[in-house]
Amino acid sequence: MLSVIICTYNRDKYIYNVLKSLADNDFSVKEYEIVLVNNNSTDNTESECNRFHVKFPNVNFRYFIEKDQGLSHARNRGIKESIGNVLVYVDDDALVNEAYLQTYDCFFKQNPSISAAGGAIIPKYETQAPTWMSHYTKNLITGYLYKGDKIVEFTQGKYPGGGNAAYRKEVFDQIGYFNVDLGRKGNSLVGAEEKDIFDKMTKLGMRFFYLPNAILYHIIPESKLTRDYFTRLTYSIGRSEYLRTNAISKSKYFKRLISEGIKWTASIILYIRYLIALQPQKGFKLLAFRWNVTKGLLGK
């Protein structure tokens, strides 16, 4: 059985539609449940969830309020409340395709030795993509993930996007829950809780795969395309890595600093290429991204 976990905070504009997209799946309602964890929303999230429950009474919909603020707290509450043997995390500002649940269900039934999987993440802009958006900043801002139309294994430090990922529940019995010192809290953009989980899984030899037919359409509002949001998000990426690596060891943090230097070299090369291609905005944005990440990583 699948337990679809949605952790939400002040997303009343989107929450009904993501729930409806799950209910519209071509998949038996007896084979899944939806676990909605409301992390202290102050908007109309609860009434929108009630609207869904009334419209789709046949869906096993379970609603919880998590008082401890933070996405990791909400994710962990979802694990504890779920009754399925496969946990599917879905972002609260997204839509899924009709084959979404069936894709995950079939994969885990056919591959009993595989611990986790993740699907494609396709941005759905409410306005339009800005001219400064490049392949690299697109991944950053929208969570874009597409590895082709074949099932392939995530390797070399790559892993599913946190908003479209599924795990066998037993994974958390072996590696523990999400680190509550990481992950977003209210309006904070600190993350890395998924990376922390997948790093632990990798160390234990657990494998995870990309599923092209489990598609999540991530809605991108205009507010996520502003300079302020870009600065806050990129700084938070560095800050997240500062917290995550130092929690492991000083050696891990030092290695991450070395990696940041290598990434600076790559960013400068890409910047020059964008200048030559007469796309300076994309190049400047890449350098701004690197600068902000580095500040966060240094604890500035």
C-alpha positions in Angstrom: 0.0 0.0 0.0 1.1 3.6 -0.7 1.0 6.4 1.8 1.1 9.7 0.0 2.5 12.3 2.4 1.9 16.0 1.7 3.5 18.5 4.2 2.0 21.9 3.9 2.5 25.4 5.2 0.3 28.3 3.9 -0.4 27.0 0.5 -4.2 27.2 0.4 -4.0 28.5 -3.2 -2.6 25.1 -4.4 -3.4 22.4 -1.8 -6.9 21.5 -3.2 -5.6 21.0 -6.7 -2.7 18.8 -5.7 -5.1 16.6 -3.7 -7.5 16.5 -6.6 -4.7 15.5 -9.1 -4.0 12.5 -6.8 -7.6 11.5 -6.5 -7.9 11.7 -10.3 -5.2 9.1 -10.7 -6.1 5.9 -12.5 -5.4 3.8 -9.4 -7.7 2.0 -6.9 -8.5 4.1 -3.8 -8.1 0.8 -1.8 -4.4 0.8 -2.6 -3.4 4.2 -1.2 -4.0 6.8 1.5 -3.3 10.5 1.6 -1.6 11.8 4.8 -1.8 15.6 5.0 0.4 17.2 7.6 -0.5 20.9 8.2 2.5 22.6 9.8 0.7 25.4 11.5 -0.7 27.2 8.5 -2.4 30.5 9.2 -4.4 30.7 5.9 -7.4 28.7 4.6 -5.5 25.4 4.2 -7.8 23.5 6.6 -11.0 24.6 4.8 -9.5 23.7 1.5 -8.6 20.2 2.8 -12.2 19.9 4.1 -13.5 20.8 0.7 -11.4 18.0 -0.8 -12.7 15.5 1.8 -16.3 16.4 1.0 -15.7 16.2 -2.8 -13.8 12.9 -2.7 -15.3 11.0 0.3 -14.1 7.6 -1.2 -10.4 8.6 -0.8 -8.7 7.6 2.4 -7.7 11.1 3.5 -6.1 11.6 6.9 -5.4 15.1 8.2 -3.0 16.0 11.0 -1.6 19.2 12.5 2.1 19.2 13.4 2.8 21.9 16.0 6.6 21.7 15.9 7.5 24.2 13.1 9.6 22.9 10.3 9.4 20.7 7.2 11.5 18.0 8.7 9.1 17.8 11.7 6.2 17.5 9.3 7.9 14.9 7.2 8.6 12.9 10.3 5.0 13.2 11.5 4.0 11.8 8.1 6.2 8.8 8.6 4.8 8.1 12.0 1.1 8.4 10.9 1.4 6.4 7.7 0.2 2.9 7.4 1.6 2.1 3.9 4.8 0.2 3.3 5.8 2.7 0.6 5.9 6.4 1.5 5.5 8.9 -1.4 6.3 12.6 -0.7 4.5 15.1 -2.9 5.0 18.9 -2.8 2.0 21.0 -1.7 2.4 23.4 -4.7 2.3 20.9 -7.5 0.2 18.6 -9.7 0.8 15.0 -10.6 0.0 13.0 -13.7 -2.7 10.3 -13.9 -0.1 7.4 -13.9 1.7 8.8 -10.9 0.5 6.4 -8.2 0.4 3.3 -10.5 4.0 4.0 -11.6 5.4 4.0 -8.0 3.2 1.0 -7.0 4.4 -1.2 -9.9 8.1 -0.2 -9.5 8.3 -1.2 -5.8 6.3 -4.4 -6.3 8.6 -5.4 -9.2 11.8 -4.4 -7.5 11.7 -5.6 -3.9 15.4 -4.9 -3.3 15.2 -1.2 -4.2 14.9 1.2 -1.3 13.7 4.5 -3.0 12.7 6.2 -6.2 11.9 9.6 -7.6 10.2 10.9 -10.7 10.5 13.8 -13.1 9.9 17.4 -11.9 8.6 19.8 -14.6 8.2 23.5 -13.8 4.8 25.1 -14.5 5.2 28.8 -14.5 2.3 31.1 -13.5 3.9 33.8 -15.6 6.9 32.9 -17.8 10.5 31.9 -17.4 12.8 35.0 -17.0 15.5 35.7 -19.6 18.2 35.1 -17.0 17.1 31.5 -16.4 19.7 28.9 -17.5 19.8 25.1 -17.2 21.6 25.5 -13.9 19.5 28.2 -12.3 16.3 26.3 -13.5 17.3 23.3 -11.5 17.9 25.6 -8.5 14.7 27.7 -8.6 12.2 25.1 -9.9 13.6 21.8 -8.8 13.6 20.8 -12.4 14.6 17.1 -12.8 14.5 15.2 -16.1 16.7 12.2 -16.9 15.0 11.0 -20.0 12.3 8.5 -20.7 13.9 5.4 -19.3 14.2 4.1 -15.8 17.7 4.7 -14.6 19.6 4.5 -11.3 20.7 7.7 -9.5 24.5 7.5 -9.1 27.5 9.7 -8.3 25.8 11.7 -5.6 22.6 12.4 -7.5 19.3 11.7 -5.9 15.5 12.3 -6.3 14.0 15.7 -5.7 12.5 15.9 -2.2 9.0 16.9 -3.5 8.7 13.9 -5.7 10.3 11.0 -3.9 9.2 7.6 -2.5 10.8 5.4 0.1 10.2 2.0 1.6 9.0 2.8 5.1 11.6 0.4 6.5 14.4 2.8 5.3 13.6 5.1 8.2 13.8 2.2 10.6 17.4 1.7 9.5 18.7 5.2 9.1 16.5 7.3 11.3 14.1 10.2 10.5 14.7 13.5 8.8 17.1 15.8 10.7 15.0 18.5 12.3 17.9 20.9 12.3 17.7 20.9 8.5 14.7 21.7 6.2 12.5 24.8 5.9 10.9 26.4 8.9 8.2 28.9 8.3 9.6 31.4 5.8 13.2 30.1 6.2 14.6 28.5 3.0 17.2 26.3 4.7 17.0 22.8 3.2 19.3 19.7 2.7 17.2 17.3 4.7 16.6 15.1 1.7 20.3 15.1 0.7 21.1 14.1 4.3 18.8 11.1 4.0 20.1 10.0 0.6 23.7 10.3 1.8 22.9 8.0 4.7 21.2 5.6 2.4 24.1 5.5 0.0 26.5 4.7 2.9 24.4 1.6 3.6 24.4 0.5 0.0 20.7 1.4 -0.6 19.8 2.1 -4.2 17.3 4.5 -5.7 16.0 5.0 -9.2 14.5 7.6 -11.5 11.0 6.9 -12.8 10.1 9.0 -15.9 6.4 8.2 -15.7 5.9 9.6 -12.1 5.7 13.2 -13.1 5.2 16.1 -10.8 4.4 19.6 -12.2 5.9 22.1 -9.9 4.0 25.4 -9.9 6.3 28.4 -10.0 4.7 31.7 -9.0 6.2 35.1 -10.0 7.3 35.6 -6.4 9.9 32.8 -6.8 11.4 34.7 -9.8 12.4 37.9 -7.9 15.9 39.0 -7.0 15.1 38.8 -3.3 13.9 35.2 -3.5 16.9 34.2 -5.6 19.3 35.8 -3.1 17.6 34.2 -0.1 17.4 30.8 -1.7 21.0 30.6 -2.9 22.3 31.9 0.4 20.2 29.2 2.2 21.7 26.5 0.0 25.1 27.4 1.3 23.9 27.7 4.9 22.2 24.3 4.6 25.5 22.7 3.6 27.3 24.5 6.4 24.9 23.0 8.9 24.7 19.5 7.3 28.4 19.0 6.8 29.5 20.4 10.2 26.9 18.1 11.9 28.8 15.1 10.3 32.4 16.2 11.0 34.9 19.0 10.5 36.5 16.9 7.8 33.3 16.7 5.9 32.9 20.5 6.0 36.5 21.0 4.8 35.9 18.7 1.8 32.7 20.7 1.0 34.8 23.9 1.0 37.2 22.3 -1.5 34.3 21.2 -3.6 33.0 24.8 -3.5 36.4 26.0 -5.0 36.0 23.6 -7.8 32.5 24.8 -8.5 33.7 28.4 -8.6 36.1 27.4 -11.5 33.3 25.7 -13.3 31.0 28.7 -12.8 33.6 31.1 -14.2 34.0 29.0 -17.3 30.3 28.9 -17.8 30.1 32.6 -17.3 32.6 33.2 -20.1 30.7 30.9 -22.4 27.5 32.8 -21.8 29.3 36.0 -22.5 30.6 34.6 -25.8 27.0 33.4 -26.6 25.7 37.0 -25.9 23.7 35.8 -23.0 25.3 37.9 -20.2 22.3 37.8 -17.9 22.5 34.0 -17.5 26.2 34.3 -16.8 25.9 37.0 -14.2 23.1 35.0 -12.4 25.4 32.0 -12.2 28.1 34.0 -10.5 25.5 35.6 -8.1 24.3 32.1 -7.3 27.9 30.9 -6.5 28.7 34.0 -4.5 25.6 33.6 -2.3 26.1 29.9 -1.8 29.7 30.6 -0.7 28.6 33.2 1.8 26.2 30.8 3.4 28.7 28.0 3.4 31.2 30.2 5.2 28.7 31.1 7.8 28.7 34.8 6.8 
